[in-house]
């Protein structure tokens, strides 16, 4: 970082630098804290925290940004068949912390350790209690949690944070149901943050940061779906794949 522009350190207020002027890889600022209000301010501006244990808190707004537009989701034949078999149950916001901890613990190819640190878990649990952070959970016939995802819903946008599978396609089943909810609630997009070949195969596309920030600003003109999503579980019964 010493060869590039100086990266500003955040103070006690919740003011962030303009993400449109961040470096291409997206590092925007460091420091501050994980107060839920700071995190909400960040997401509304297209910024998110991402750092490793032992590092200062790093705040990012990468260019390009990976977005999944609900109508572009690619429901492959094998997944559609599994969804129609319904040998699972999908629930909303029933076990948010367990989803986060599974996302932190499940090994990932090429990744050592996790960025979902204990302080991240605690902050997002507070956001969950306030009705902003949500989990989509997949259970087997014995009611064991086998997959899921979590993220933040602010305005008409969903910011996906992480997902996990303990059985084949567990996370894809969760994502497919999130996509259908996003259509019902007229969400503009699901933010996938960092480019991923896996998510691209499911229909996600890279857009430049300015376009993302313009579209994000439009989503923040709406209330969205705050509060616990448990009360909306009946909608899952109306979904046909």
C-alpha positions as CSV (number, residue, x, y, z in Angstrom):
1,X,0.0,0.0,0.0
2,X,3.0,2.3,0.5
3,X,3.4,2.7,-3.3
4,X,-0.1,3.9,-3.9
5,X,-2.5,6.5,-2.5
6,X,-2.7,6.7,1.3
7,X,-5.5,4.7,2.7
8,X,-7.5,6.8,5.2
9,X,-8.1,5.6,8.7
10,X,-11.7,5.9,10.0
11,X,-12.5,7.9,13.0
12,X,-15.3,7.7,15.6
13,X,-17.9,9.0,13.2
14,X,-19.5,6.9,10.5
15,X,-18.2,8.9,7.6
16,X,-16.6,6.9,4.8
17,X,-14.6,8.1,1.8
18,X,-16.5,8.2,-1.5
19,X,-16.2,4.6,-2.9
20,X,-16.2,5.9,-6.5
21,X,-12.7,7.0,-5.9
22,X,-11.4,3.8,-4.3
23,X,-8.6,1.8,-5.9
24,X,-9.6,-0.8,-8.5
25,X,-9.2,-3.7,-6.1
26,X,-11.5,-1.7,-3.8
27,X,-9.6,-1.1,-0.5
28,X,-11.2,2.1,0.7
29,X,-10.3,2.6,4.4
30,X,-9.2,0.9,7.5
31,X,-9.9,1.1,11.2
32,X,-13.1,2.2,12.9
33,X,-15.2,-0.5,14.6
34,X,-17.9,-3.0,13.8
35,X,-20.8,-1.1,15.4
36,X,-24.0,-2.2,13.6
37,X,-24.8,1.4,12.7
38,X,-21.4,1.8,11.0
39,X,-21.9,-1.5,9.1
40,X,-25.3,-0.4,7.9
41,X,-23.9,2.9,6.8
42,X,-21.2,1.1,4.9
43,X,-23.6,-1.3,3.1
44,X,-25.9,1.5,2.0
45,X,-22.8,3.1,0.3
46,X,-21.6,-0.1,-1.3
47,X,-18.9,-0.8,1.2
48,X,-18.3,-3.9,3.4
49,X,-15.7,-5.1,6.0
50,X,-13.4,-7.9,5.0
51,X,-10.1,-8.7,6.8
52,X,-8.1,-11.5,8.4
53,X,-7.4,-12.2,12.0
54,X,-4.7,-9.9,13.3
55,X,-5.3,-7.3,10.7
56,X,-7.0,-3.9,11.2
57,X,-10.6,-3.8,10.0
58,X,-10.5,-3.2,6.2
59,X,-13.3,-1.7,4.3
60,X,-13.8,-2.5,0.6
61,X,-15.8,-1.4,-2.5
62,X,-14.3,-3.5,-5.4
63,X,-14.5,-2.7,-9.1
64,X,-16.0,-4.7,-10.8
65,X,-18.8,-5.9,-8.5
66,X,-20.5,-9.3,-8.9
67,X,-24.3,-9.0,-8.9
68,X,-27.0,-11.6,-9.3
69,X,-30.1,-10.2,-10.9
70,X,-33.0,-12.4,-9.8
71,X,-34.4,-12.9,-13.3
72,X,-30.9,-14.0,-14.5
73,X,-30.5,-16.9,-12.1
74,X,-29.7,-20.1,-13.9
75,X,-31.6,-23.0,-12.5
76,X,-29.8,-26.0,-13.9
77,X,-31.8,-29.2,-14.7
78,X,-30.2,-31.3,-11.9
79,X,-30.9,-28.6,-9.3
80,X,-34.5,-28.1,-10.5
81,X,-35.1,-31.9,-10.2
82,X,-33.8,-31.8,-6.6
83,X,-35.9,-28.8,-5.7
84,X,-39.0,-30.5,-7.0
85,X,-38.3,-33.6,-5.0
86,X,-38.6,-31.6,-1.8
87,X,-36.6,-33.9,0.4
88,X,-35.7,-31.0,2.5
89,X,-37.2,-28.1,4.4
90,X,-36.3,-24.4,3.9
91,X,-36.7,-22.0,6.8
92,X,-35.9,-18.3,7.4
93,X,-34.1,-16.7,10.3
94,X,-34.5,-19.7,12.6
95,X,-30.8,-20.3,13.4
96,X,-28.9,-17.4,12.1
97,X,-25.8,-17.9,14.3
98,X,-25.5,-21.5,13.4
99,X,-25.5,-20.5,9.7
100,X,-22.7,-18.0,10.3
101,X,-20.6,-20.5,12.2
102,X,-21.0,-23.1,9.6
103,X,-19.9,-20.6,6.9
104,X,-16.9,-19.8,9.1
105,X,-16.0,-23.5,9.7
106,X,-16.6,-25.2,6.3
107,X,-13.2,-25.7,4.5
108,X,-12.9,-23.8,1.2
109,X,-10.6,-24.5,-1.7
110,X,-7.6,-22.2,-1.6
111,X,-8.6,-20.6,1.7
112,X,-6.8,-20.8,5.0
113,X,-8.8,-19.8,8.0
114,X,-11.8,-17.5,7.8
115,X,-12.7,-13.8,7.7
116,X,-15.9,-14.6,9.7
117,X,-14.2,-13.8,13.0
118,X,-15.9,-13.9,16.4
119,X,-16.3,-10.1,16.4
120,X,-17.9,-10.3,13.0
121,X,-20.3,-13.0,14.3
122,X,-21.3,-10.8,17.2
123,X,-21.9,-7.7,15.1
124,X,-24.0,-9.5,12.5
125,X,-26.0,-11.2,15.3
126,X,-26.9,-7.7,16.5
127,X,-27.9,-6.8,13.0
128,X,-30.0,-9.9,12.9
129,X,-31.8,-9.0,16.1
130,X,-32.5,-5.6,14.5
131,X,-34.1,-7.2,11.4
132,X,-31.4,-6.4,8.9
133,X,-29.3,-9.6,8.7
134,X,-31.0,-12.8,7.6
135,X,-30.4,-16.5,7.0
136,X,-31.9,-18.9,4.5
137,X,-31.6,-22.4,6.0
138,X,-31.9,-25.9,4.5
139,X,-32.8,-28.9,6.7
140,X,-33.0,-32.5,5.9
141,X,-35.9,-34.8,6.8
142,X,-34.4,-35.3,10.2
143,X,-34.3,-31.6,10.7
144,X,-30.5,-31.4,10.6
145,X,-29.1,-28.2,9.1
146,X,-27.4,-29.2,5.8
147,X,-26.9,-25.9,4.0
148,X,-27.7,-22.2,4.0
149,X,-26.5,-18.6,3.5
150,X,-26.7,-15.3,5.3
151,X,-26.5,-11.7,4.4
152,X,-28.0,-8.2,4.9
153,X,-31.2,-6.9,3.5
154,X,-31.2,-3.1,3.2
155,X,-33.7,-1.4,1.0
156,X,-34.5,-3.5,-2.1
157,X,-31.1,-5.1,-2.2
158,X,-29.7,-8.2,-0.5
159,X,-26.0,-8.3,0.3
160,X,-24.9,-11.9,0.3
161,X,-22.1,-12.6,2.8
162,X,-21.4,-16.3,2.7
163,X,-23.0,-19.7,2.2
164,X,-22.2,-23.3,3.1
165,X,-23.2,-26.9,2.2
166,X,-22.9,-30.0,4.4
167,X,-24.6,-32.0,1.7
168,X,-24.5,-31.7,-2.1
169,X,-26.3,-28.5,-3.3
170,X,-27.3,-27.3,0.2
171,X,-26.2,-23.8,-0.5
172,X,-27.7,-23.8,-4.0
173,X,-31.1,-24.8,-2.6
174,X,-30.9,-21.8,-0.2
175,X,-29.8,-19.5,-3.0
176,X,-32.7,-20.6,-5.3
177,X,-35.2,-19.8,-2.6
178,X,-33.6,-16.4,-1.9
179,X,-33.8,-15.6,-5.6
180,X,-37.6,-16.4,-5.6
181,X,-38.1,-14.2,-2.5
182,X,-36.1,-11.4,-4.2
183,X,-38.5,-11.6,-7.1
184,X,-41.6,-11.5,-4.8
185,X,-40.2,-8.5,-2.9
186,X,-38.9,-6.8,-6.1
187,X,-35.3,-6.7,-4.9
188,X,-33.1,-5.2,-7.7
189,X,-30.2,-7.6,-7.1
190,X,-28.3,-9.9,-4.8
191,X,-24.8,-8.5,-4.2
192,X,-22.2,-11.2,-4.4
193,X,-19.4,-8.8,-3.8
194,X,-16.3,-10.5,-5.3
195,X,-16.1,-12.2,-8.7
196,X,-16.6,-16.0,-8.4
197,X,-16.7,-18.5,-11.2
198,X,-19.1,-20.7,-9.3
199,X,-21.6,-17.8,-8.9
200,X,-21.1,-16.7,-12.5
201,X,-22.2,-20.2,-13.6
202,X,-25.4,-19.5,-11.7
203,X,-26.0,-16.3,-13.6
204,X,-24.2,-13.6,-11.6
205,X,-22.4,-11.0,-13.7
206,X,-19.7,-8.4,-13.1
207,X,-20.7,-4.8,-13.4
208,X,-18.5,-1.7,-13.0
209,X,-18.5,0.0,-9.6
210,X,-20.2,3.2,-10.8
211,X,-23.1,1.3,-12.3
212,X,-23.4,-0.8,-9.1
213,X,-23.4,2.3,-6.9
214,X,-26.0,4.0,-9.1
215,X,-28.3,1.0,-8.9
216,X,-27.6,0.6,-5.2
217,X,-28.7,4.2,-4.6
218,X,-32.0,3.5,-6.3
219,X,-32.6,0.5,-4.0
220,X,-32.2,2.6,-0.9
221,X,-35.2,4.7,-1.7
222,X,-37.4,1.9,-0.5
223,X,-38.0,0.3,2.9
224,X,-37.4,-3.2,1.8
225,X,-38.3,-6.1,4.1
226,X,-37.1,-5.3,7.6
227,X,-37.8,-7.4,10.7
228,X,-37.6,-11.2,11.2
229,X,-38.2,-13.1,8.0
230,X,-39.7,-16.0,9.9
231,X,-43.1,-14.3,9.5
232,X,-42.7,-14.6,5.8
233,X,-42.0,-18.4,5.7
234,X,-45.5,-19.1,4.2
235,X,-44.2,-17.5,1.0
236,X,-41.9,-20.4,0.5
237,X,-44.9,-22.7,0.1
238,X,-46.0,-20.6,-2.9
239,X,-42.7,-21.1,-4.8
240,X,-42.8,-23.5,-7.8
241,X,-39.6,-24.5,-9.5
